Amino acid sequence: MPRNKRKQFVLCVKNDDAEDLELRKLYEALPDRKASRDGYLRVIDESGEDYLYPESYFIAITLPTTAEKALLVTN
């Protein structure tokens, strides 16, 4: 997968007042420059929708290509 086409995954390390986030779970983060400037990440949460959460709730993770492909397989 080309470097610029790779998905960004983040690990949830905090979920204060965020019922749609599970601790220690990987989530896909979507690009959102404005949100990033304001200290937020746009993340696809347990509801299946993307929402803004504080960046401090996550740690960015770089996955091997095979793991990334496995996570992106839809049933």
C-alpha atoms as an extended CHARMM CRD file, in Angstrom:
* protein
*
        75  EXT
         1         1  MET       CA              0.0000000000        0.0000000000        0.0000000000  PROA      1               0.0000000000
         2         2  PRO       CA              1.5690000000        3.3600000000       -0.9520000000  PROA      2               0.0000000000
         3         3  ARG       CA              2.7120000000        5.4260000000        2.0180000000  PROA      3               0.0000000000
         4         4  ASN       CA              0.3000000000        8.3000000000        1.3060000000  PROA      4               0.0000000000
         5         5  LYS       CA             -2.6410000000        5.8640000000        1.0760000000  PROA      5               0.0000000000
         6         6  ARG       CA             -2.0260000000        4.1950000000        4.4400000000  PROA      6               0.0000000000
         7         7  LYS       CA             -4.6720000000        4.4930000000        7.0960000000  PROA      7               0.0000000000
         8         8  GLN       CA             -3.8760000000        5.9960000000       10.4820000000  PROA      8               0.0000000000
         9         9  PHE       CA             -4.6870000000        3.8590000000       13.4840000000  PROA      9               0.0000000000
        10        10  VAL       CA             -4.7140000000        4.9880000000       17.0850000000  PROA      10              0.0000000000
        11        11  LEU       CA             -4.8550000000        3.1450000000       20.3990000000  PROA      11              0.0000000000
        12        12  CYS       CA             -7.3970000000        4.3850000000       22.9360000000  PROA      12              0.0000000000
        13        13  VAL       CA             -5.6700000000        5.0480000000       26.2820000000  PROA      13              0.0000000000
        14        14  LYS       CA             -8.3460000000        7.2230000000       27.9100000000  PROA      14              0.0000000000
        15        15  ASN       CA            -12.1190000000        7.4920000000       27.4850000000  PROA      15              0.0000000000
        16        16  ASP       CA            -13.4370000000        9.9650000000       30.0790000000  PROA      16              0.0000000000
        17        17  ASP       CA            -17.0870000000       10.7370000000       29.2750000000  PROA      17              0.0000000000
        18        18  ALA       CA            -16.7770000000        8.9330000000       25.9260000000  PROA      18              0.0000000000
        19        19  GLU       CA            -19.1610000000        5.9760000000       25.9800000000  PROA      19              0.0000000000
        20        20  ASP       CA            -18.3710000000        5.0260000000       22.3660000000  PROA      20              0.0000000000
        21        21  LEU       CA            -14.6490000000        4.3890000000       23.0260000000  PROA      21              0.0000000000
        22        22  GLU       CA            -13.1520000000        1.2540000000       24.5480000000  PROA      22              0.0000000000
        23        23  LEU       CA             -9.8250000000        1.4010000000       26.3630000000  PROA      23              0.0000000000
        24        24  ARG       CA             -6.9280000000       -0.4900000000       24.7320000000  PROA      24              0.0000000000
        25        25  LYS       CA             -8.7780000000       -0.7970000000       21.4090000000  PROA      25              0.0000000000
        26        26  LEU       CA             -7.5040000000        0.2940000000       17.9880000000  PROA      26              0.0000000000
        27        27  TYR       CA             -9.5130000000        2.8520000000       16.0330000000  PROA      27              0.0000000000
        28        28  GLU       CA             -9.1170000000        4.3620000000       12.6000000000  PROA      28              0.0000000000
        29        29  ALA       CA             -8.3970000000        8.0940000000       12.6520000000  PROA      29              0.0000000000
        30        30  LEU       CA             -9.4590000000       10.2630000000        9.7290000000  PROA      30              0.0000000000
        31        31  PRO       CA             -7.5310000000       13.3060000000        8.5060000000  PROA      31              0.0000000000
        32        32  ASP       CA             -8.9140000000       16.5850000000        9.8440000000  PROA      32              0.0000000000
        33        33  ARG       CA             -6.4410000000       19.4690000000        9.9150000000  PROA      33              0.0000000000
        34        34  LYS       CA             -8.7560000000       21.9010000000       11.6720000000  PROA      34              0.0000000000
        35        35  ALA       CA             -9.5400000000       19.4170000000       14.4370000000  PROA      35              0.0000000000
        36        36  SER       CA             -5.8390000000       18.6600000000       14.8460000000  PROA      36              0.0000000000
        37        37  ARG       CA             -5.0280000000       22.3670000000       15.2450000000  PROA      37              0.0000000000
        38        38  ASP       CA             -7.6110000000       22.4600000000       18.0350000000  PROA      38              0.0000000000
        39        39  GLY       CA             -6.1640000000       19.3640000000       19.7830000000  PROA      39              0.0000000000
        40        40  TYR       CA             -8.7200000000       16.8270000000       18.5600000000  PROA      40              0.0000000000
        41        41  LEU       CA             -8.7220000000       13.6730000000       16.4320000000  PROA      41              0.0000000000
        42        42  ARG       CA            -11.5310000000       12.5400000000       14.1540000000  PROA      42              0.0000000000
        43        43  VAL       CA            -12.0180000000        8.8530000000       14.9900000000  PROA      43              0.0000000000
        44        44  ILE       CA            -14.4440000000        6.1800000000       13.8130000000  PROA      44              0.0000000000
        45        45  ASP       CA            -15.8000000000        4.9830000000       17.1490000000  PROA      45              0.0000000000
        46        46  GLU       CA            -17.9650000000        2.0570000000       18.2960000000  PROA      46              0.0000000000
        47        47  SER       CA            -21.0510000000        3.6470000000       16.7510000000  PROA      47              0.0000000000
        48        48  GLY       CA            -19.4190000000        3.2800000000       13.3140000000  PROA      48              0.0000000000
        49        49  GLU       CA            -19.5240000000        7.0500000000       12.8220000000  PROA      49              0.0000000000
        50        50  ASP       CA            -16.6520000000        9.5190000000       12.9890000000  PROA      50              0.0000000000
        51        51  TYR       CA            -16.5200000000       11.9650000000       15.8850000000  PROA      51              0.0000000000
        52        52  LEU       CA            -13.9920000000       14.3300000000       17.4050000000  PROA      52              0.0000000000
        53        53  TYR       CA            -12.1930000000       13.2830000000       20.5900000000  PROA      53              0.0000000000
        54        54  PRO       CA             -9.2930000000       14.8630000000       22.4620000000  PROA      54              0.0000000000
        55        55  GLU       CA             -5.9130000000       13.7910000000       21.0270000000  PROA      55              0.0000000000
        56        56  SER       CA             -4.8380000000       12.8990000000       24.5730000000  PROA      56              0.0000000000
        57        57  TYR       CA             -7.2370000000        9.9300000000       24.4810000000  PROA      57              0.0000000000
        58        58  PHE       CA             -5.0640000000        8.1690000000       21.8600000000  PROA      58              0.0000000000
        59        59  ILE       CA             -1.5850000000        7.0770000000       20.8910000000  PROA      59              0.0000000000
        60        60  ALA       CA             -0.7780000000        6.8190000000       17.1750000000  PROA      60              0.0000000000
        61        61  ILE       CA              0.1660000000        3.2910000000       16.0750000000  PROA      61              0.0000000000
        62        62  THR       CA              2.0790000000        2.2230000000       12.9660000000  PROA      62              0.0000000000
        63        63  LEU       CA              0.9760000000       -1.2300000000       11.8740000000  PROA      63              0.0000000000
        64        64  PRO       CA              2.6260000000       -3.6690000000        9.4860000000  PROA      64              0.0000000000
        65        65  THR       CA              0.8560000000       -3.6430000000        6.1170000000  PROA      65              0.0000000000
        66        66  THR       CA             -0.5650000000       -7.1420000000        6.6390000000  PROA      66              0.0000000000
        67        67  ALA       CA             -2.1300000000       -6.1460000000        9.9790000000  PROA      67              0.0000000000
        68        68  GLU       CA             -3.5540000000       -2.9690000000        8.4510000000  PROA      68              0.0000000000
        69        69  LYS       CA             -5.1330000000       -4.9220000000        5.5990000000  PROA      69              0.0000000000
        70        70  ALA       CA             -6.6400000000       -7.4120000000        8.0510000000  PROA      70              0.0000000000
        71        71  LEU       CA             -8.2230000000       -4.5940000000       10.0640000000  PROA      71              0.0000000000
        72        72  LEU       CA             -9.7050000000       -2.9890000000        6.9720000000  PROA      72              0.0000000000
        73        73  VAL       CA            -11.4340000000       -6.1360000000        5.6660000000  PROA      73              0.0000000000
        74        74  THR       CA            -15.1800000000       -5.6670000000        5.7530000000  PROA      74              0.0000000000
        75        75  ASN       CA            -17.5430000000       -8.5510000000        6.2920000000  PROA      75              0.0000000000
